[in-house]
């Protein structure tokens, strides 16, 4: 089973009329995303999930990805 990669939104380019870029792969999941799934950073790292302590945002897409991964991992 492949370890999921977190998605993040890059900042909008205000210099060019607020051009919004598509999602990209991030460094790791935020604390809020891990807590919504019921994990703490230590448990996530043991499972091989990446964790980014600097990120504060919570993206529902990442929460959904984590929930799917945990249900597949329990089978």
mmCIF file of the N, C-alpha and C atoms, coordinates in Angstrom:
data_MODEL
# 
_entry.id   MODEL 
# 
loop_
_atom_site.group_PDB 
_atom_site.id 
_atom_site.type_symbol 
_atom_site.label_atom_id 
_atom_site.label_alt_id 
_atom_site.label_comp_id 
_atom_site.label_asym_id 
_atom_site.label_entity_id 
_atom_site.label_seq_id 
_atom_site.pdbx_PDB_ins_code 
_atom_site.Cartn_x 
_atom_site.Cartn_y 
_atom_site.Cartn_z 
_atom_site.occupancy 
_atom_site.B_iso_or_equiv 
_atom_site.pdbx_formal_charge 
_atom_site.auth_seq_id 
_atom_site.auth_comp_id 
_atom_site.auth_asym_id 
_atom_site.auth_atom_id 
_atom_site.pdbx_PDB_model_num 
ATOM 1   N N  . UNK A 1 1  ? 0.841   -1.166 0.000   1.00 0.00 ? 1  UNK A N  1 
ATOM 2   C CA . UNK A 1 1  ? 0.000   0.000  0.000   1.00 0.00 ? 1  UNK A CA 1 
ATOM 3   C C  . UNK A 1 1  ? 0.899   1.246  0.000   1.00 0.00 ? 1  UNK A C  1 
ATOM 4   N N  . UNK A 1 2  ? 0.530   2.204  -0.824  1.00 0.00 ? 2  UNK A N  1 
ATOM 5   C CA . UNK A 1 2  ? 1.326   3.417  -0.974  1.00 0.00 ? 2  UNK A CA 1 
ATOM 6   C C  . UNK A 1 2  ? 0.976   4.438  0.105   1.00 0.00 ? 2  UNK A C  1 
ATOM 7   N N  . UNK A 1 3  ? 1.987   5.066  0.662   1.00 0.00 ? 3  UNK A N  1 
ATOM 8   C CA . UNK A 1 3  ? 1.787   6.081  1.687   1.00 0.00 ? 3  UNK A CA 1 
ATOM 9   C C  . UNK A 1 3  ? 1.273   7.355  1.006   1.00 0.00 ? 3  UNK A C  1 
ATOM 10  N N  . UNK A 1 4  ? 0.186   7.950  1.527   1.00 0.00 ? 4  UNK A N  1 
ATOM 11  C CA . UNK A 1 4  ? -0.386  9.138  0.873   1.00 0.00 ? 4  UNK A CA 1 
ATOM 12  C C  . UNK A 1 4  ? 0.501   10.365 1.010   1.00 0.00 ? 4  UNK A C  1 
ATOM 13  N N  . UNK A 1 5  ? 0.390   11.236 0.016   1.00 0.00 ? 5  UNK A N  1 
ATOM 14  C CA . UNK A 1 5  ? 1.143   12.481 0.014   1.00 0.00 ? 5  UNK A CA 1 
ATOM 15  C C  . UNK A 1 5  ? 0.178   13.630 0.264   1.00 0.00 ? 5  UNK A C  1 
ATOM 16  N N  . UNK A 1 6  ? 0.546   14.571 1.132   1.00 0.00 ? 6  UNK A N  1 
ATOM 17  C CA . UNK A 1 6  ? -0.340  15.695 1.431   1.00 0.00 ? 6  UNK A CA 1 
ATOM 18  C C  . UNK A 1 6  ? -0.411  16.688 0.276   1.00 0.00 ? 6  UNK A C  1 
ATOM 19  N N  . UNK A 1 7  ? -1.551  17.346 0.141   1.00 0.00 ? 7  UNK A N  1 
ATOM 20  C CA . UNK A 1 7  ? -1.734  18.365 -0.878  1.00 0.00 ? 7  UNK A CA 1 
ATOM 21  C C  . UNK A 1 7  ? -1.838  19.727 -0.208  1.00 0.00 ? 7  UNK A C  1 
ATOM 22  N N  . UNK A 1 8  ? -1.236  20.729 -0.828  1.00 0.00 ? 8  UNK A N  1 
ATOM 23  C CA . UNK A 1 8  ? -1.310  22.096 -0.317  1.00 0.00 ? 8  UNK A CA 1 
ATOM 24  C C  . UNK A 1 8  ? -1.620  23.042 -1.460  1.00 0.00 ? 8  UNK A C  1 
ATOM 25  N N  . UNK A 1 9  ? -2.187  24.189 -1.109  1.00 0.00 ? 9  UNK A N  1 
ATOM 26  C CA . UNK A 1 9  ? -2.459  25.229 -2.090  1.00 0.00 ? 9  UNK A CA 1 
ATOM 27  C C  . UNK A 1 9  ? -1.307  26.223 -2.056  1.00 0.00 ? 9  UNK A C  1 
ATOM 28  N N  . UNK A 1 10 ? -0.637  26.456 -3.188  1.00 0.00 ? 10 UNK A N  1 
ATOM 29  C CA . UNK A 1 10 ? 0.408   27.477 -3.187  1.00 0.00 ? 10 UNK A CA 1 
ATOM 30  C C  . UNK A 1 10 ? -0.212  28.871 -3.083  1.00 0.00 ? 10 UNK A C  1 
ATOM 31  N N  . UNK A 1 11 ? 0.538   29.853 -2.621  1.00 0.00 ? 11 UNK A N  1 
ATOM 32  C CA . UNK A 1 11 ? -0.022  31.195 -2.501  1.00 0.00 ? 11 UNK A CA 1 
ATOM 33  C C  . UNK A 1 11 ? -0.397  31.777 -3.860  1.00 0.00 ? 11 UNK A C  1 
ATOM 34  N N  . UNK A 1 12 ? -1.432  32.611 -3.877  1.00 0.00 ? 12 UNK A N  1 
ATOM 35  C CA . UNK A 1 12 ? -1.874  33.246 -5.114  1.00 0.00 ? 12 UNK A CA 1 
ATOM 36  C C  . UNK A 1 12 ? -0.846  34.292 -5.534  1.00 0.00 ? 12 UNK A C  1 
ATOM 37  N N  . UNK A 1 13 ? -0.619  34.399 -6.824  1.00 0.00 ? 13 UNK A N  1 
ATOM 38  C CA . UNK A 1 13 ? 0.345   35.362 -7.343  1.00 0.00 ? 13 UNK A CA 1 
ATOM 39  C C  . UNK A 1 13 ? -0.346  36.711 -7.533  1.00 0.00 ? 13 UNK A C  1 
ATOM 40  N N  . UNK A 1 14 ? -0.264  37.564 -6.539  1.00 0.00 ? 14 UNK A N  1 
ATOM 41  C CA . UNK A 1 14 ? -0.939  38.859 -6.610  1.00 0.00 ? 14 UNK A CA 1 
ATOM 42  C C  . UNK A 1 14 ? -0.288  39.775 -7.644  1.00 0.00 ? 14 UNK A C  1 
ATOM 43  N N  . UNK A 1 15 ? 0.951   39.554 -7.934  1.00 0.00 ? 15 UNK A N  1 
ATOM 44  C CA . UNK A 1 15 ? 1.667   40.365 -8.918  1.00 0.00 ? 15 UNK A CA 1 
ATOM 45  C C  . UNK A 1 15 ? 1.033   40.237 -10.308 1.00 0.00 ? 15 UNK A C  1 
ATOM 46  N N  . UNK A 1 16 ? 0.455   39.075 -10.577 1.00 0.00 ? 16 UNK A N  1 
ATOM 47  C CA . UNK A 1 16 ? -0.124  38.797 -11.887 1.00 0.00 ? 16 UNK A CA 1 
ATOM 48  C C  . UNK A 1 16 ? -1.648  38.729 -11.838 1.00 0.00 ? 16 UNK A C  1 
ATOM 49  N N  . UNK A 1 17 ? -2.273  39.517 -11.004 1.00 0.00 ? 17 UNK A N  1 
ATOM 50  C CA . UNK A 1 17 ? -3.732  39.551 -10.957 1.00 0.00 ? 17 UNK A CA 1 
ATOM 51  C C  . UNK A 1 17 ? -4.342  38.412 -10.176 1.00 0.00 ? 17 UNK A C  1 
ATOM 52  N N  . UNK A 1 18 ? -3.682  37.988 -9.096  1.00 0.00 ? 18 UNK A N  1 
ATOM 53  C CA . UNK A 1 18 ? -4.158  36.904 -8.230  1.00 0.00 ? 18 UNK A CA 1 
ATOM 54  C C  . UNK A 1 18 ? -4.370  35.592 -8.979  1.00 0.00 ? 18 UNK A C  1 
ATOM 55  N N  . UNK A 1 19 ? -3.373  35.177 -9.706  1.00 0.00 ? 19 UNK A N  1 
ATOM 56  C CA . UNK A 1 19 ? -3.417  33.893 -10.400 1.00 0.00 ? 19 UNK A CA 1 
ATOM 57  C C  . UNK A 1 19 ? -3.325  32.793 -9.362  1.00 0.00 ? 19 UNK A C  1 
ATOM 58  N N  . UNK A 1 20 ? -4.313  31.902 -9.348  1.00 0.00 ? 20 UNK A N  1 
ATOM 59  C CA . UNK A 1 20 ? -4.340  30.806 -8.383  1.00 0.00 ? 20 UNK A CA 1 
ATOM 60  C C  . UNK A 1 20 ? -3.831  29.550 -9.069  1.00 0.00 ? 20 UNK A C  1 
ATOM 61  N N  . UNK A 1 21 ? -2.783  28.976 -8.497  1.00 0.00 ? 21 UNK A N  1 
ATOM 62  C CA . UNK A 1 21 ? -2.198  27.753 -9.050  1.00 0.00 ? 21 UNK A CA 1 
ATOM 63  C C  . UNK A 1 21 ? -2.928  26.529 -8.503  1.00 0.00 ? 21 UNK A C  1 
ATOM 64  N N  . UNK A 1 22 ? -2.837  25.400 -9.202  1.00 0.00 ? 22 UNK A N  1 
ATOM 65  C CA . UNK A 1 22 ? -3.493  24.180 -8.703  1.00 0.00 ? 22 UNK A CA 1 
ATOM 66  C C  . UNK A 1 22 ? -2.754  23.603 -7.485  1.00 0.00 ? 22 UNK A C  1 
ATOM 67  N N  . UNK A 1 23 ? -3.353  22.591 -6.876  1.00 0.00 ? 23 UNK A N  1 
ATOM 68  C CA . UNK A 1 23 ? -2.760  21.928 -5.715  1.00 0.00 ? 23 UNK A CA 1 
ATOM 69  C C  . UNK A 1 23 ? -1.407  21.352 -6.084  1.00 0.00 ? 23 UNK A C  1 
ATOM 70  N N  . UNK A 1 24 ? -0.538  21.268 -5.081  1.00 0.00 ? 24 UNK A N  1 
ATOM 71  C CA . UNK A 1 24 ? 0.766   20.629 -5.273  1.00 0.00 ? 24 UNK A CA 1 
ATOM 72  C C  . UNK A 1 24 ? 1.066   19.760 -4.063  1.00 0.00 ? 24 UNK A C  1 
ATOM 73  N N  . UNK A 1 25 ? 2.078   18.935 -4.189  1.00 0.00 ? 25 UNK A N  1 
ATOM 74  C CA . UNK A 1 25 ? 2.463   18.060 -3.085  1.00 0.00 ? 25 UNK A CA 1 
ATOM 75  C C  . UNK A 1 25 ? 3.184   18.868 -2.020  1.00 0.00 ? 25 UNK A C  1 
ATOM 76  N N  . UNK A 1 26 ? 2.798   18.665 -0.760  1.00 0.00 ? 26 UNK A N  1 
ATOM 77  C CA . UNK A 1 26 ? 3.389   19.410 0.348   1.00 0.00 ? 26 UNK A CA 1 
ATOM 78  C C  . UNK A 1 26 ? 4.428   18.606 1.101   1.00 0.00 ? 26 UNK A C  1 
ATOM 79  N N  . UNK A 1 27 ? 5.001   19.231 2.118   1.00 0.00 ? 27 UNK A N  1 
ATOM 80  C CA . UNK A 1 27 ? 6.012   18.560 2.942   1.00 0.00 ? 27 UNK A CA 1 
ATOM 81  C C  . UNK A 1 27 ? 5.406   17.501 3.843   1.00 0.00 ? 27 UNK A C  1 
ATOM 82  N N  . UNK A 1 28 ? 4.239   17.804 4.391   1.00 0.00 ? 28 UNK A N  1 
ATOM 83  C CA . UNK A 1 28 ? 3.612   16.863 5.302   1.00 0.00 ? 28 UNK A CA 1 
ATOM 84  C C  . UNK A 1 28 ? 2.235   17.348 5.721   1.00 0.00 ? 28 UNK A C  1 
ATOM 85  N N  . UNK A 1 29 ? 1.537   16.499 6.468   1.00 0.00 ? 29 UNK A N  1 
ATOM 86  C CA . UNK A 1 29 ? 0.202   16.822 6.960   1.00 0.00 ? 29 UNK A CA 1 
ATOM 87  C C  . UNK A 1 29 ? 0.320   17.742 8.164   1.00 0.00 ? 29 UNK A C  1 
ATOM 88  N N  . UNK A 1 30 ? -0.671  18.606 8.374   1.00 0.00 ? 30 UNK A N  1 
ATOM 89  C CA . UNK A 1 30 ? -0.652  19.524 9.514   1.00 0.00 ? 30 UNK A CA 1 
ATOM 90  C C  . UNK A 1 30 ? -1.166  18.813 10.770  1.00 0.00 ? 30 UNK A C  1 
ATOM 91  N N  . UNK A 1 31 ? -0.922  19.437 11.928  1.00 0.00 ? 31 UNK A N  1 
ATOM 92  C CA . UNK A 1 31 ? -1.385  18.864 13.192  1.00 0.00 ? 31 UNK A CA 1 
ATOM 93  C C  . UNK A 1 31 ? -2.904  18.757 13.209  1.00 0.00 ? 31 UNK A C  1 
ATOM 94  N N  . UNK A 1 32 ? -3.596  19.780 12.714  1.00 0.00 ? 32 UNK A N  1 
ATOM 95  C CA . UNK A 1 32 ? -5.056  19.778 12.691  1.00 0.00 ? 32 UNK A CA 1 
ATOM 96  C C  . UNK A 1 32 ? -5.623  18.652 11.853  1.00 0.00 ? 32 UNK A C  1 
ATOM 97  N N  . UNK A 1 33 ? -4.990  18.374 10.714  1.00 0.00 ? 33 UNK A N  1 
ATOM 98  C CA . UNK A 1 33 ? -5.450  17.282 9.854   1.00 0.00 ? 33 UNK A CA 1 
ATOM 99  C C  . UNK A 1 33 ? -5.268  15.932 10.538  1.00 0.00 ? 33 UNK A C  1 
ATOM 100 N N  . UNK A 1 34 ? -4.146  15.775 11.227  1.00 0.00 ? 34 UNK A N  1 
ATOM 101 C CA . UNK A 1 34 ? -3.896  14.517 11.939  1.00 0.00 ? 34 UNK A CA 1 
ATOM 102 C C  . UNK A 1 34 ? -4.869  14.340 13.106  1.00 0.00 ? 34 UNK A C  1 
ATOM 103 N N  . UNK A 1 35 ? -5.164  15.422 13.823  1.00 0.00 ? 35 UNK A N  1 
ATOM 104 C CA . UNK A 1 35 ? -6.077  15.339 14.965  1.00 0.00 ? 35 UNK A CA 1 
ATOM 105 C C  . UNK A 1 35 ? -7.493  14.996 14.529  1.00 0.00 ? 35 UNK A C  1 
ATOM 106 N N  . UNK A 1 36 ? -7.922  15.507 13.366  1.00 0.00 ? 36 UNK A N  1 
ATOM 107 C CA . UNK A 1 36 ? -9.270  15.206 12.887  1.00 0.00 ? 36 UNK A CA 1 
ATOM 108 C C  . UNK A 1 36 ? -9.432  13.730 12.561  1.00 0.00 ? 36 UNK A C  1 
ATOM 109 N N  . UNK A 1 37 ? -8.331  13.071 12.246  1.00 0.00 ? 37 UNK A N  1 
ATOM 110 C CA . UNK A 1 37 ? -8.375  11.643 11.929  1.00 0.00 ? 37 UNK A CA 1 
ATOM 111 C C  . UNK A 1 37 ? -8.139  10.800 13.178  1.00 0.00 ? 37 UNK A C  1 
ATOM 112 N N  . UNK A 1 38 ? -7.644  11.420 14.243  1.00 0.00 ? 38 UNK A N  1 
ATOM 113 C CA . UNK A 1 38 ? -7.423  10.689 15.489  1.00 0.00 ? 38 UNK A CA 1 
ATOM 114 C C  . UNK A 1 38 ? -5.989  10.239 15.677  1.00 0.00 ? 38 UNK A C  1 
ATOM 115 N N  . UNK A 1 39 ? -5.048  10.924 15.047  1.00 0.00 ? 39 UNK A N  1 
ATOM 116 C CA . UNK A 1 39 ? -3.630  10.587 15.190  1.00 0.00 ? 39 UNK A CA 1 
ATOM 117 C C  . UNK A 1 39 ? -2.893  11.756 15.815  1.00 0.00 ? 39 UNK A C  1 
ATOM 118 N N  . UNK A 1 40 ? -1.774  11.450 16.456  1.00 0.00 ? 40 UNK A N  1 
ATOM 119 C CA . UNK A 1 40 ? -0.872  12.511 16.873  1.00 0.00 ? 40 UNK A CA 1 
ATOM 120 C C  . UNK A 1 40 ? 0.393   12.400 16.016  1.00 0.00 ? 40 UNK A C  1 
ATOM 121 N N  . UNK A 1 41 ? 1.255   13.405 16.003  1.00 0.00 ? 41 UNK A N  1 
ATOM 122 C CA . UNK A 1 41 ? 2.424   13.381 15.120  1.00 0.00 ? 41 UNK A CA 1 
ATOM 123 C C  . UNK A 1 41 ? 3.335   12.172 15.322  1.00 0.00 ? 41 UNK A C  1 
ATOM 124 N N  . UNK A 1 42 ? 3.475   11.724 16.549  1.00 0.00 ? 42 UNK A N  1 
ATOM 125 C CA . UNK A 1 42 ? 4.359   10.585 16.820  1.00 0.00 ? 42 UNK A CA 1 
ATOM 126 C C  . UNK A 1 42 ? 3.819   9.300  16.178  1.00 0.00 ? 42 UNK A C  1 
ATOM 127 N N  . UNK A 1 43 ? 2.504   9.078  16.321  1.00 0.00 ? 43 UNK A N  1 
ATOM 128 C CA . UNK A 1 43 ? 1.875   7.898  15.712  1.00 0.00 ? 43 UNK A CA 1 
ATOM 129 C C  . UNK A 1 43 ? 1.957   7.965  14.191  1.00 0.00 ? 43 UNK A C  1 
ATOM 130 N N  . UNK A 1 44 ? 1.754   9.159  13.643  1.00 0.00 ? 44 UNK A N  1 
ATOM 131 C CA . UNK A 1 44 ? 1.800   9.330  12.192  1.00 0.00 ? 44 UNK A CA 1 
ATOM 132 C C  . UNK A 1 44 ? 3.185   9.009  11.650  1.00 0.00 ? 44 UNK A C  1 
ATOM 133 N N  . UNK A 1 45 ? 4.215   9.456  12.355  1.00 0.00 ? 45 UNK A N  1 
ATOM 134 C CA . UNK A 1 45 ? 5.572   9.185  11.893  1.00 0.00 ? 45 UNK A CA 1 
ATOM 135 C C  . UNK A 1 45 ? 5.900   7.695  11.975  1.00 0.00 ? 45 UNK A C  1 
ATOM 136 N N  . UNK A 1 46 ? 5.352   6.996  12.969  1.00 0.00 ? 46 UNK A N  1 
ATOM 137 C CA . UNK A 1 46 ? 5.563   5.548  13.069  1.00 0.00 ? 46 UNK A CA 1 
ATOM 138 C C  . UNK A 1 46 ? 4.908   4.814  11.908  1.00 0.00 ? 46 UNK A C  1 
ATOM 139 N N  . UNK A 1 47 ? 3.784   5.379  11.412  1.00 0.00 ? 47 UNK A N  1 
ATOM 140 C CA . UNK A 1 47 ? 3.082   4.768  10.280  1.00 0.00 ? 47 UNK A CA 1 
ATOM 141 C C  . UNK A 1 47 ? 3.716   5.135  8.943   1.00 0.00 ? 47 UNK A C  1 
ATOM 142 N N  . UNK A 1 48 ? 4.693   6.042  8.962   1.00 0.00 ? 48 UNK A N  1 
ATOM 143 C CA . UNK A 1 48 ? 5.357   6.445  7.738   1.00 0.00 ? 48 UNK A CA 1 
ATOM 144 C C  . UNK A 1 48 ? 4.748   7.672  7.087   1.00 0.00 ? 48 UNK A C  1 
ATOM 145 N N  . UNK A 1 49 ? 3.798   8.317  7.784   1.00 0.00 ? 49 UNK A N  1 
ATOM 146 C CA . UNK A 1 49 ? 3.180   9.528  7.244   1.00 0.00 ? 49 UNK A CA 1 
ATOM 147 C C  . UNK A 1 49 ? 4.073   10.726 7.542   1.00 0.00 ? 49 UNK A C  1 
ATOM 148 N N  . UNK A 1 50 ? 4.151   11.631 6.590   1.00 0.00 ? 50 UNK A N  1 
ATOM 149 C CA . UNK A 1 50 ? 4.955   12.825 6.790   1.00 0.00 ? 50 UNK A CA 1 
ATOM 150 C C  . UNK A 1 50 ? 4.164   13.858 7.594   1.00 0.00 ? 50 UNK A C  1 
ATOM 151 N N  . UNK A 1 51 ? 4.890   14.658 8.374   1.00 0.00 ? 51 UNK A N  1 
ATOM 152 C CA . UNK A 1 51 ? 4.273   15.634 9.265   1.00 0.00 ? 51 UNK A CA 1 
ATOM 153 C C  . UNK A 1 51 ? 5.016   16.957 9.133   1.00 0.00 ? 51 UNK A C  1 
ATOM 154 N N  . UNK A 1 52 ? 4.279   18.055 8.955   1.00 0.00 ? 52 UNK A N  1 
ATOM 155 C CA . UNK A 1 52 ? 4.875   19.379 8.822   1.00 0.00 ? 52 UNK A CA 1 
ATOM 156 C C  . UNK A 1 52 ? 4.404   20.239 9.996   1.00 0.00 ? 52 UNK A C  1 
ATOM 157 N N  . UNK A 1 53 ? 5.287   20.505 10.935  1.00 0.00 ? 53 UNK A N  1 
ATOM 158 C CA . UNK A 1 53 ? 4.907   21.246 12.132  1.00 0.00 ? 53 UNK A CA 1 
ATOM 159 C C  . UNK A 1 53 ? 4.650   22.722 11.852  1.00 0.00 ? 53 UNK A C  1 
ATOM 160 N N  . UNK A 1 54 ? 5.084   23.240 10.709  1.00 0.00 ? 54 UNK A N  1 
ATOM 161 C CA . UNK A 1 54 ? 4.887   24.656 10.385  1.00 0.00 ? 54 UNK A CA 1 
ATOM 162 C C  . UNK A 1 54 ? 3.505   24.948 9.820   1.00 0.00 ? 54 UNK A C  1 
ATOM 163 N N  . UNK A 1 55 ? 2.877   23.950 9.206   1.00 0.00 ? 55 UNK A N  1 
ATOM 164 C CA . UNK A 1 55 ? 1.571   24.182 8.582   1.00 0.00 ? 55 UNK A CA 1 
ATOM 165 C C  . UNK A 1 55 ? 0.470   24.299 9.623   1.00 0.00 ? 55 UNK A C  1 
ATOM 166 N N  . UNK A 1 56 ? -0.409  25.268 9.438   1.00 0.00 ? 56 UNK A N  1 
ATOM 167 C CA . UNK A 1 56 ? -1.527  25.474 10.355  1.00 0.00 ? 56 UNK A CA 1 
ATOM 168 C C  . UNK A 1 56 ? -2.867  25.181 9.683   1.00 0.00 ? 56 UNK A C  1 
ATOM 169 N N  . UNK A 1 57 ? -2.894  25.172 8.364   1.00 0.00 ? 57 UNK A N  1 
ATOM 170 C CA . UNK A 1 57 ? -4.151  25.020 7.628   1.00 0.00 ? 57 UNK A CA 1 
ATOM 171 C C  . UNK A 1 57 ? -4.662  23.579 7.687   1.00 0.00 ? 57 UNK A C  1 
ATOM 172 N N  . UNK A 1 58 ? -5.984  23.459 7.566   1.00 0.00 ? 58 UNK A N  1 
ATOM 173 C CA . UNK A 1 58 ? -6.625  22.149 7.531   1.00 0.00 ? 58 UNK A CA 1 
ATOM 174 C C  . UNK A 1 58 ? -7.400  22.065 6.224   1.00 0.00 ? 58 UNK A C  1 
ATOM 175 N N  . UNK A 1 59 ? -6.969  21.165 5.354   1.00 0.00 ? 59 UNK A N  1 
ATOM 176 C CA . UNK A 1 59 ? -7.643  20.967 4.075   1.00 0.00 ? 59 UNK A CA 1 
ATOM 177 C C  . UNK A 1 59 ? -8.463  19.684 4.144   1.00 0.00 ? 59 UNK A C  1 
ATOM 178 N N  . UNK A 1 60 ? -9.734  19.781 3.804   1.00 0.00 ? 60 UNK A N  1 
ATOM 179 C CA . UNK A 1 60 ? -10.633 18.621 3.854   1.00 0.00 ? 60 UNK A CA 1 
ATOM 180 C C  . UNK A 1 60 ? -10.159 17.505 2.917   1.00 0.00 ? 60 UNK A C  1 
ATOM 181 N N  . UNK A 1 61 ? -9.499  17.867 1.842   1.00 0.00 ? 61 UNK A N  1 
ATOM 182 C CA . UNK A 1 61 ? -8.971  16.864 0.911   1.00 0.00 ? 61 UNK A CA 1 
ATOM 183 C C  . UNK A 1 61 ? -7.946  15.973 1.613   1.00 0.00 ? 61 UNK A C  1 
ATOM 184 N N  . UNK A 1 62 ? -7.067  16.574 2.415   1.00 0.00 ? 62 UNK A N  1 
ATOM 185 C CA . UNK A 1 62 ? -6.060  15.796 3.145   1.00 0.00 ? 62 UNK A CA 1 
ATOM 186 C C  . UNK A 1 62 ? -6.694  14.924 4.224   1.00 0.00 ? 62 UNK A C  1 
ATOM 187 N N  . UNK A 1 63 ? -7.731  15.429 4.882   1.00 0.00 ? 63 UNK A N  1 
ATOM 188 C CA . UNK A 1 63 ? -8.426  14.643 5.904   1.00 0.00 ? 63 UNK A CA 1 
ATOM 189 C C  . UNK A 1 63 ? -9.067  13.419 5.248   1.00 0.00 ? 63 UNK A C  1 
ATOM 190 N N  . UNK A 1 64 ? -9.673  13.618 4.076   1.00 0.00 ? 64 UNK A N  1 
ATOM 191 C CA . UNK A 1 64 ? -10.294 12.507 3.354   1.00 0.00 ? 64 UNK A CA 1 
ATOM 192 C C  . UNK A 1 64 ? -9.238  11.480 2.943   1.00 0.00 ? 64 UNK A C  1 
ATOM 193 N N  . UNK A 1 65 ? -8.090  11.947 2.461   1.00 0.00 ? 65 UNK A N  1 
ATOM 194 C CA . UNK A 1 65 ? -6.999  11.048 2.060   1.00 0.00 ? 65 UNK A CA 1 
ATOM 195 C C  . UNK A 1 65 ? -6.522  10.228 3.257   1.00 0.00 ? 65 UNK A C  1 
ATOM 196 N N  . UNK A 1 66 ? -6.356  10.871 4.413   1.00 0.00 ? 66 UNK A N  1 
ATOM 197 C CA . UNK A 1 66 ? -5.903  10.164 5.614   1.00 0.00 ? 66 UNK A CA 1 
ATOM 198 C C  . UNK A 1 66 ? -6.922  9.131  6.086   1.00 0.00 ? 66 UNK A C  1 
ATOM 199 N N  . UNK A 1 67 ? -8.212  9.479  6.062   1.00 0.00 ? 67 UNK A N  1 
ATOM 200 C CA . UNK A 1 67 ? -9.246  8.534  6.485   1.00 0.00 ? 67 UNK A CA 1 
ATOM 201 C C  . UNK A 1 67 ? -9.259  7.299  5.591   1.00 0.00 ? 67 UNK A C  1 
ATOM 202 N N  . UNK A 1 68 ? -9.140  7.495  4.274   1.00 0.00 ? 68 UNK A N  1 
ATOM 203 C CA . UNK A 1 68 ? -9.092  6.362  3.349   1.00 0.00 ? 68 UNK A CA 1 
ATOM 204 C C  . UNK A 1 68 ? -7.882  5.489  3.620   1.00 0.00 ? 68 UNK A C  1 
ATOM 205 N N  . UNK A 1 69 ? -6.730  6.120  3.881   1.00 0.00 ? 69 UNK A N  1 
ATOM 206 C CA . UNK A 1 69 ? -5.506  5.363  4.139   1.00 0.00 ? 69 UNK A CA 1 
ATOM 207 C C  . UNK A 1 69 ? -5.645  4.533  5.417   1.00 0.00 ? 69 UNK A C  1 
ATOM 208 N N  . UNK A 1 70 ? -6.209  5.129  6.463   1.00 0.00 ? 70 UNK A N  1 
ATOM 209 C CA . UNK A 1 70 ? -6.340  4.410  7.736   1.00 0.00 ? 70 UNK A CA 1 
ATOM 210 C C  . UNK A 1 70 ? -7.318  3.240  7.618   1.00 0.00 ? 70 UNK A C  1 
ATOM 211 N N  . UNK A 1 71 ? -8.404  3.382  6.856   1.00 0.00 ? 71 UNK A N  1 
ATOM 212 C CA . UNK A 1 71 ? -9.339  2.270  6.696   1.00 0.00 ? 71 UNK A CA 1 
ATOM 213 C C  . UNK A 1 71 ? -8.698  1.138  5.897   1.00 0.00 ? 71 UNK A C  1 
ATOM 214 N N  . UNK A 1 72 ? -7.876  1.473  4.901   1.00 0.00 ? 72 UNK A N  1 
ATOM 215 C CA . UNK A 1 72 ? -7.185  0.434  4.132   1.00 0.00 ? 72 UNK A CA 1 
ATOM 216 C C  . UNK A 1 72 ? -6.093  -0.226 4.964   1.00 0.00 ? 72 UNK A C  1 
ATOM 217 N N  . UNK A 1 73 ? -5.443  0.543  5.835   1.00 0.00 ? 73 UNK A N  1 
ATOM 218 C CA . UNK A 1 73 ? -4.355  0.007  6.660   1.00 0.00 ? 73 UNK A CA 1 
ATOM 219 C C  . UNK A 1 73 ? -4.882  -0.968 7.721   1.00 0.00 ? 73 UNK A C  1 
ATOM 220 N N  . UNK A 1 74 ? -6.124  -0.770 8.176   1.00 0.00 ? 74 UNK A N  1 
ATOM 221 C CA . UNK A 1 74 ? -6.685  -1.640 9.208   1.00 0.00 ? 74 UNK A CA 1 
ATOM 222 C C  . UNK A 1 74 ? -7.127  -2.983 8.656   1.00 0.00 ? 74 UNK A C  1 
ATOM 223 N N  . UNK A 1 75 ? -7.340  -3.073 7.332   1.00 0.00 ? 75 UNK A N  1 
ATOM 224 C CA . UNK A 1 75 ? -7.799  -4.341 6.733   1.00 0.00 ? 75 UNK A CA 1 
ATOM 225 C C  . UNK A 1 75 ? -6.724  -5.362 6.653   1.00 0.00 ? 75 UNK A C  1 
# 
